[in-house]
Amino acid sequence: MHILVDSGDFVGSNLGDVAMLQVAVRRLRTMWRDASIKVLSENRDALAIHCPGTKAVAESGRRAWFADGDLFGRVHSVLPMTVSRQVFRIQDAFRQRWPRSFAWVLQAKMQMRNNGAIDLRDFLSAMDEADLLIVSGAGGLTDHARPWAFEILNTIEMATRRGVPTALFGQGIGPIKDPEFHCNSGESGRPFALGITWGSPGPDHDYRRRRN
């Protein structure tokens, strides 16, 4: 069992996110004792302290994979906005339809620049191996955290296309008013599990009474 976890905090500085990551990892270990658990992180030492037994996968590799202008470089700076957006769409289509070819081209370019090719390879390898994608507690699915929110929605979409189930734990969602946010979330497919709780209800609590 291979599990990839995104906590929303990649340096271990947000104690709330770290605590929720620890709970998520502990519960995953309870369900799958022998699971290989990888966590998107930029601080391997902090991750080893907070969640021993997990393995860090550089989040910069994911950023490189989903970066709008990484494939065509500075060409966007000299193009009209409307043309630049079309180029972005072409790049997205290339990445989604022919991911292996896209990865080969992107890695070759990054190796030529000696910039992050190993991190990209590690992220793609983690996604290839993953049997389950987990997003542990965070407050990022909202307009003010747009860059991370789009990255996680893109990651969920990537997992969905590969048939990998996704579970989101302890999420703070909204406010969301950005129309592009709604379009992006609509393309990401449905999460495998979404649990909503208020306080500490008993096992017989009827959540339908609290929908509003």
FENLIN-V53210 format. One record per residue. N is the residue number from 1. SS is DSSP state (~ for helix, > for strand, _ for the rest). OMEGA is omega in whole degrees, -180 to 180 (* if undefined). Layout:
N	SS	OMEGA
N	SS	OMEGA
This chain:
1	_	180
2	>	-176
3	>	175
4	>	-175
5	>	172
6	>	-178
7	_	-177
8	_	177
9	_	-171
10	_	179
11	_	178
12	_	-177
13	_	180
14	_	-173
15	~	177
16	~	178
17	~	179
18	~	-180
19	~	180
20	~	174
21	~	179
22	~	179
23	~	-180
24	~	-180
25	~	180
26	~	180
27	~	177
28	~	178
29	~	179
30	~	-179
31	~	-178
32	_	-174
33	_	-174
34	_	-177
35	_	170
36	>	-177
37	>	177
38	>	-176
39	>	175
40	>	-174
41	_	173
42	_	-179
43	_	-176
44	~	-179
45	~	179
46	~	179
47	~	180
48	~	178
49	~	-175
50	~	-176
51	_	-180
52	_	180
53	_	175
54	_	-179
55	>	-179
56	>	172
57	>	-174
58	_	-180
59	~	179
60	~	177
61	~	177
62	~	179
63	~	179
64	~	-178
65	~	-176
66	~	-179
67	_	-175
68	_	-172
69	_	-172
70	_	-175
71	_	-176
72	_	173
73	~	-172
74	~	-180
75	~	-179
76	~	-176
77	~	-179
78	~	-179
79	_	171
80	_	-175
81	~	-178
82	~	179
83	~	179
84	~	179
85	~	177
86	~	178
87	~	176
88	~	-179
89	~	178
90	~	179
91	~	179
92	~	-180
93	~	178
94	~	-179
95	~	-176
96	~	-174
97	~	-178
98	_	-175
99	~	-178
100	~	178
101	~	178
102	~	-179
103	~	180
104	~	-179
105	~	-178
106	~	179
107	~	179
108	~	179
109	~	-179
110	~	177
111	~	177
112	~	179
113	_	-177
114	_	-172
115	_	166
116	_	-178
117	~	-179
118	~	179
119	~	177
120	~	-180
121	~	-179
122	~	178
123	~	-179
124	~	177
125	~	179
126	~	178
127	~	179
128	~	-176
129	~	-168
130	_	170
131	_	-177
132	>	175
133	>	-179
134	>	170
135	>	-178
136	_	-169
137	_	177
138	>	178
139	>	-170
140	>	-179
141	>	-175
142	_	-176
143	~	-173
144	~	178
145	~	-172
146	~	-178
147	~	180
148	~	-179
149	~	179
150	~	178
151	~	-178
152	~	177
153	~	176
154	~	179
155	~	177
156	~	178
157	~	179
158	~	179
159	~	-179
160	~	179
161	~	-180
162	_	180
163	_	-179
164	_	179
165	>	-178
166	>	174
167	>	178
168	>	-179
169	_	168
170	_	-176
171	>	168
172	>	-172
173	>	177
174	_	0
175	_	179
176	_	178
177	_	-179
178	_	-178
179	~	179
180	~	177
181	~	-180
182	~	179
183	~	-179
184	~	-179
185	~	179
186	~	-179
187	_	-170
188	_	-178
189	_	-178
190	_	175
191	_	180
192	_	-178
193	>	176
194	>	-179
195	_	-179
196	_	-180
197	_	173
198	_	179
199	_	-180
200	_	-177
201	_	178
202	_	-176
203	_	-179
204	_	-178
205	_	179
206	_	-177
207	~	-178
208	~	180
209	~	-175
210	~	-175
211	_	-178
212	_	*
